[in-house]
């Protein structure tokens, strides 16, 4: 009998793994806060992938996972990509 994994727990791990909180809608006056928060807590794709992997390993019901993170760079002419399989 396999134990159930709550998707909300996985979403929580993912949302806490980046540079700042995720906002579905952001008002212009809030952009400064988000930009400063991200700047003070930089997380590159490799960091985000490692953070997610660490969080998922704490959920006992998860036996294996694959993580893919990509970032379409706005100031560079390339995409950054990280992959972890456990």
Secondary structure, DSSP 4 states (H G I P E B T S, - for coil): -PPP--HHHHHHHHHTTSSS---SS--GGGHHHHHHHHHHT---HHHHHHHHHHHHHTSTT----EEEEEEE-SSSSSEEEEEEE-
